[in-house]
């Protein structure tokens, strides 16, 4: 029952937010659509934005990565793990994951990320003689921005012990 309630809240939050935007969607509207109370919403999600991150894909990807053969290099292992994890999801979960990602990109921090990726992708595409909708340029720009974000995380200065890091 709890998993069903959590899923219903998430589903209705994504649906309502896709129509109105997350900022313009009240927790009360989401709860009512999910046939729950606002206090029930907050039992499952501490903040409205948390409905975007509670998809479980992180744990699924980590588990799939751990299952990769030891001799596989890190890039190939991550690629295979993500392909495996995504292939294991039903179509409705993939659609929900995509909707959640799009919604996250519409929030202030996400839209700033999108703007940076688009600016860099445009520059890469122009340099290569492509158009501004060049998918490869967008993927490269996203990867570069992801690297910059990872390098800026706590512990990137070479510290060996960080919260959540067992080493």
Phi, psi and omega in degrees: 000318181297317180297322180293319178296314179301314180295321180295317178298314180298314180301313181288327176296316179294317182294310180297318182291329177294329181277311188257342190095148183295319181298325183272001180256121180276148176304323179298323178293316180297312181300315180298317179296328180270005182056048179223172178263161175303323179295326176294319177306310185288343173291327181265328183226114182299330179217157182303321182295339182293344176295341180281334187254355184270038186270349178079000183293329180300309181297320179297317180293319179296317179297317179295324178294319179297334182276355182285150180300142183300329183282352181284133179296164185299318181293314179296322180293317179294317179299313180295320180295314180294319178299316179295314181298313181292323179293337181279349183272139174293159183305321181292328176289322177296318179296319179295319179297316178295318179297319179297318179295316178298318180295318178299325179289341180275346178286161185309310180293321179293320181290330175294318177299314180299315180299319179293316179297315181296320179297313180293319179298319178298317179295318179296315181296316178299318180299324181270359180083015181262178179270172183288350178258021181294112183297317181298321178294321179294319179295316178299314180299317178297320178295317180297315179295322176299320177296316179299316179297316180296322180291336181272353181294155175304138180094353181291348180278008178103357177298133186275336183244121178231158175303133179083002180248113186288349185273000000 
